[in-house]
Amino acid sequence: MKYGDFLVTPGEIFFEDYPDFKPNLTPRQIFLLGSFGGTYWRPIFSTVSGEDLRNQHLEFECWWDGIPGNHLTSIDYYKSINRYRVKSGTDLELWESKGWIHEQDPYGWVQWYCRFFAGRRSEDDARQVTRWKSFTGFNGRFRRQLITRILEKESNFDDESISPVIRQSLQHWAYQLTETDFENDVLSRVRKNFG
C-alpha cells in the first residue's frame, strides 16, 4: 500500500528517499503495542530548547485514536503497559547529555520518526537514519544480539522469552524481528562462515 513517499508492505516500510531505512512499525503501532511505559509524550523540560513542553503528541492526534492517554503521556513509568512487560530504555537526561537530542525534536528519535513518517524532511534525517541502522538495521547491534541469543537457545524468531528487553527496545525503534529477517540473517552468517 503506497502512502505519499513511502510504501507499507507486511514486515517493512519503504521510504523512496531513504531506501536503506526499513522500519516495520508505524508510529501508531509503536504506541498501540505499548512502549516507553506510557511516558514518551509526558510533559518535560527540554534542556536543548530551554522550554517546558507538553501535549506534543497532539501534533499527530489522529494516530492515537483508541490508545489510552496513560499509554502516551503518563508521568509514571508502567512496565505493564510495555508489550514485553519489561522496563527498557534510558531517560531523556541521558539522551540530552549524549547529544542525541536536537532542538527540532526535543523528545528524541520517535518524535523525529513521527515527523519523518508524516512527510517532514530535515537536515537531521541522515543522522537519525544512521542511528536507526546502527541499532536495528541489518547489521544493527541490538538486532544482531537478539538473533545471536535465539540461535544460542536453538529457538524460534518469535520466542518472546528470549531477550524481552532487547525486543522492547527494538520496538521503540519501530522494529519487530520477523521470520524473514531472522532467516536472512542466519543465511548471511552461514555464507560468511562457509563462503
Kinemage of the C-alpha trace (Angstrom):
@kinemage 1
@onewidth
@group {chain A} dominant
@subgroup {mainchain}
@vectorlist {calphas} color= white
{ca met a 1} P 0.000 0.000 0.000
{ca lys a 2} L 1.524 3.345 -1.029
{ca tyr a 3} L 1.185 6.492 1.077
{ca gly a 4} L 2.890 9.637 -0.215
{ca asp a 5} L 6.633 8.975 -0.296
{ca phe a 6} L 6.602 5.601 1.418
{ca leu a 7} L 5.333 2.102 0.834
{ca val a 8} L 3.920 -0.134 3.563
{ca thr a 9} L 4.232 -3.880 2.999
{ca pro a 10} L 3.959 -6.696 5.524
{ca gly a 11} L 7.113 -6.584 7.619
{ca glu a 12} L 8.595 -3.393 6.142
{ca ile a 13} L 8.043 0.301 5.470
{ca phe a 14} L 9.960 1.584 2.450
{ca phe a 15} L 10.833 5.275 2.054
{ca glu a 16} L 11.767 6.177 -1.530
{ca asp a 17} L 14.234 8.854 -0.432
{ca tyr a 18} L 15.863 6.609 2.224
{ca pro a 19} L 15.749 3.069 0.762
{ca asp a 20} L 18.100 1.668 3.420
{ca phe a 21} L 15.806 2.846 6.247
{ca lys a 22} L 13.370 -0.040 6.726
{ca pro a 23} L 11.427 0.080 9.976
{ca asn a 24} L 8.444 -2.238 10.130
{ca leu a 25} L 6.272 -0.416 12.664
{ca thr a 26} L 4.406 2.829 12.095
{ca pro a 27} L 4.401 5.461 14.853
{ca arg a 28} L 0.871 4.394 15.779
{ca gln a 29} L 1.956 0.759 16.078
{ca ile a 30} L 4.864 1.700 18.372
{ca phe a 31} L 2.383 3.055 20.910
{ca leu a 32} L -0.501 0.690 20.170
{ca leu a 33} L 1.815 -2.213 21.029
{ca gly a 34} L 2.845 -0.469 24.253
{ca ser a 35} L 6.097 1.448 24.525
{ca phe a 36} L 8.081 3.621 26.915
{ca gly a 37} L 5.976 2.625 29.921
{ca gly a 38} L 3.434 5.182 28.723
{ca thr a 39} L 5.782 8.119 29.371
{ca tyr a 40} L 7.136 9.111 25.964
{ca trp a 41} L 4.946 12.199 25.434
{ca arg a 42} L 4.829 13.243 29.110
{ca pro a 43} L 5.419 16.912 29.998
{ca ile a 44} L 9.164 17.647 30.040
{ca phe a 45} L 11.625 20.459 30.454
{ca ser a 46} L 13.890 20.307 27.425
{ca thr a 47} L 17.438 21.467 28.067
{ca val a 48} L 18.081 21.593 24.300
{ca ser a 49} L 15.217 24.017 23.638
{ca gly a 50} L 15.075 25.608 27.100
{ca glu a 51} L 11.308 25.121 27.185
{ca asp a 52} L 8.680 23.359 29.236
{ca leu a 53} L 6.889 21.106 26.751
{ca arg a 54} L 3.598 19.263 26.940
{ca asn a 55} L 0.930 17.928 24.585
{ca gln a 56} L 3.481 17.453 21.810
{ca his a 57} L 1.697 14.231 20.827
{ca leu a 58} L -1.319 16.266 19.691
{ca glu a 59} L 0.588 17.135 16.523
{ca phe a 60} L -0.313 13.575 15.469
{ca glu a 61} L -3.641 13.339 17.277
{ca cys a 62} L -5.387 11.301 14.573
{ca trp a 63} L -2.830 8.477 15.042
{ca trp a 64} L -3.662 7.894 18.688
{ca asp a 65} L -7.379 7.090 18.368
{ca gly a 66} L -8.112 4.118 20.609
{ca ile a 67} L -4.809 4.348 22.526
{ca pro a 68} L -5.364 5.250 26.202
{ca gly a 69} L -3.843 8.557 27.302
{ca asn a 70} L -1.800 6.825 30.005
{ca his a 71} L -0.040 4.909 27.197
{ca leu a 72} L 1.220 8.230 25.836
{ca thr a 73} L 1.586 10.951 28.477
{ca ser a 74} L 1.980 9.249 31.843
{ca ile a 75} L 4.305 10.871 34.364
{ca asp a 76} L 4.954 7.455 35.930
{ca tyr a 77} L 6.614 4.584 34.061
{ca tyr a 78} L 4.497 1.420 33.953
{ca lys a 79} L 6.265 -1.603 32.527
{ca ser a 80} L 2.891 -3.374 32.422
{ca ile a 81} L 1.991 -1.070 29.503
{ca asn a 82} L 5.006 -2.249 27.521
{ca arg a 83} L 4.428 -5.050 25.004
{ca tyr a 84} L 7.022 -7.318 26.632
{ca arg a 85} L 6.225 -6.246 30.220
{ca val a 86} L 9.794 -5.133 30.947
{ca lys a 87} L 11.437 -1.803 31.587
{ca ser a 88} L 13.572 -0.773 28.652
{ca gly a 89} L 15.482 2.342 27.688
{ca thr a 90} L 17.169 5.249 29.378
{ca asp a 91} L 15.929 8.676 30.371
{ca leu a 92} L 15.767 11.959 28.493
{ca glu a 93} L 18.550 13.483 30.579
{ca leu a 94} L 20.985 10.832 29.355
{ca trp a 95} L 19.874 11.292 25.737
{ca glu a 96} L 20.417 15.047 26.057
{ca ser a 97} L 23.823 14.642 27.737
{ca lys a 98} L 24.991 12.347 24.906
{ca gly a 99} L 23.986 14.899 22.263
{ca trp a 100} L 21.401 12.534 20.781
{ca ile a 101} L 18.602 15.118 21.074
{ca his a 102} L 18.434 18.076 18.728
{ca glu a 103} L 16.265 21.137 19.257
{ca gln a 104} L 13.929 20.425 16.337
{ca asp a 105} L 12.789 17.173 18.007
{ca pro a 106} L 13.242 17.691 21.761
{ca tyr a 107} L 11.553 14.387 22.632
{ca gly a 108} L 14.055 12.417 20.581
{ca trp a 109} L 14.115 9.741 17.920
{ca val a 110} L 10.439 8.751 17.988
{ca gln a 111} L 9.343 12.374 17.636
{ca trp a 112} L 11.717 12.663 14.685
{ca tyr a 113} L 10.284 9.419 13.247
{ca cys a 114} L 6.694 10.635 13.629
{ca arg a 115} L 7.524 13.807 11.731
{ca phe a 116} L 9.564 11.935 9.106
{ca phe a 117} L 6.734 9.413 8.663
{ca ala a 118} L 4.278 12.321 8.264
{ca gly a 119} L 6.417 13.727 5.430
{ca arg a 120} L 8.808 16.209 7.012
{ca arg a 121} L 12.380 16.106 5.762
{ca ser a 122} L 15.182 17.893 7.590
{ca glu a 123} L 18.945 18.215 7.939
{ca asp a 124} L 18.784 15.696 10.793
{ca asp a 125} L 17.382 12.828 8.712
{ca ala a 126} L 20.701 11.224 7.729
{ca arg a 127} L 21.902 11.212 11.357
{ca gln a 128} L 18.679 9.697 12.661
{ca val a 129} L 18.564 7.034 9.946
{ca thr a 130} L 22.206 6.168 10.727
{ca arg a 131} L 21.300 5.803 14.416
{ca trp a 132} L 18.397 3.508 13.498
{ca lys a 133} L 20.620 1.394 11.254
{ca ser a 134} L 23.311 1.009 13.929
{ca phe a 135} L 20.695 -0.101 16.442
{ca thr a 136} L 18.281 -2.202 14.410
{ca gly a 137} L 19.294 -2.263 10.736
{ca phe a 138} L 20.565 -5.455 9.098
{ca asn a 139} L 23.878 -5.147 10.966
{ca gly a 140} L 22.397 -3.280 13.932
{ca arg a 141} L 23.900 -4.295 17.257
{ca phe a 142} L 20.616 -4.989 19.109
{ca arg a 143} L 19.019 -6.852 16.236
{ca arg a 144} L 22.161 -8.984 15.861
{ca gln a 145} L 22.318 -9.619 19.631
{ca leu a 146} L 18.723 -10.816 19.651
{ca ile a 147} L 19.306 -13.187 16.742
{ca thr a 148} L 22.504 -14.492 18.341
{ca arg a 149} L 20.644 -15.256 21.575
{ca ile a 150} L 17.872 -17.028 19.675
{ca leu a 151} L 20.455 -19.176 17.883
{ca glu a 152} L 22.256 -19.956 21.143
{ca lys a 153} L 18.963 -21.195 22.622
{ca glu a 154} L 18.177 -23.069 19.399
{ca ser a 155} L 14.783 -21.430 19.384
{ca asn a 156} L 12.473 -19.571 17.001
{ca phe a 157} L 12.458 -15.918 15.946
{ca asp a 158} L 9.197 -15.304 17.833
{ca asp a 159} L 10.181 -16.901 21.161
{ca glu a 160} L 9.352 -13.919 23.374
{ca ser a 161} L 11.057 -15.459 26.386
{ca ile a 162} L 14.388 -14.682 24.725
{ca ser a 163} L 15.607 -11.144 25.363
{ca pro a 164} L 12.351 -9.316 26.076
{ca val a 165} L 14.309 -6.130 26.943
{ca ile a 166} L 16.012 -6.138 23.554
{ca arg a 167} L 12.687 -6.857 21.847
{ca gln a 168} L 11.072 -3.946 23.709
{ca ser a 169} L 13.975 -1.661 22.786
{ca leu a 170} L 13.726 -2.655 19.127
{ca gln a 171} L 10.011 -1.890 19.240
{ca his a 172} L 10.854 1.611 20.491
{ca trp a 173} L 12.913 1.941 17.310
{ca ala a 174} L 9.956 0.927 15.086
{ca tyr a 175} L 11.070 -2.647 14.572
{ca gln a 176} L 9.979 -6.180 15.431
{ca leu a 177} L 12.018 -9.172 14.339
{ca thr a 178} L 10.305 -11.037 11.506
{ca glu a 179} L 10.814 -14.588 10.359
{ca thr a 180} L 12.174 -13.342 7.012
{ca asp a 181} L 14.711 -11.039 8.700
{ca phe a 182} L 15.748 -13.834 11.036
{ca glu a 183} L 16.240 -16.284 8.171
{ca asn a 184} L 18.146 -13.727 6.078
{ca asp a 185} L 20.491 -13.019 8.974
{ca val a 186} L 21.114 -16.724 9.596
{ca leu a 187} L 21.809 -17.256 5.888
{ca ser a 188} L 24.234 -14.317 5.910
{ca arg a 189} L 26.104 -15.837 8.869
{ca val a 190} L 26.317 -19.223 7.144
{ca arg a 191} L 27.668 -17.617 3.967
{ca lys a 192} L 30.229 -15.632 5.958
{ca asn a 193} L 31.442 -18.720 7.827
{ca phe a 194} L 31.473 -21.091 4.881
{ca gly a 195} L 31.599 -18.615 1.968
